[in-house]
Amino acid sequence: MPDLETIKRKFNHQYLNVIMDPNNLKKEYTNGEVTIVWQSGKCIHSGNCVRNNPDVFKPKEKPWITPEGSSTEKIIETVNKCPSGALTYYKNS
């Protein structure tokens, strides 16, 4: 089994972590500066993310979150508008 650093390099830091509970998936996506965390169990599908930043949030594609499509500032602004808390972020060091 490869270690986390090998996985990060292989996926170009875009898709970092999945916790496999079918009712509550947690996935992380990064542009190198900021990491978006999505928790499926909290998502109410309001569509705020898609409307506010369609270059990053593309629900009909896989992966549906592509943070390299926008600036870090715009990503943070969009994530902060998530009404359910399903989207959060942290800055990478």
Stockholm file with secondary structure:
# STOCKHOLM 1.0

chainA/1-93         MPDLETIKRKFNHQYLNVIMDPNNLKKEYTNGEVTIVWQSGKCIHSGNCVRNNPDVFKPKEKPWITPEGSSTEKIIETVNKCPSGALTYYKNS
#=GR chainA/1-93 SS CCCHHHHHHHTTTSSCCEECCTTSCEEEEECSSEEEEEEGGGCCCCCHHHHHCTTTBCTTSSSSBCGGGSCHHHHHHHHTTCSSSCEEEEECC
#=GC SS_cons        CCCHHHHHHHTTTSSCCEECCTTSCEEEEECSSEEEEEEGGGCCCCCHHHHHCTTTBCTTSSSSBCGGGSCHHHHHHHHTTCSSSCEEEEECC
//
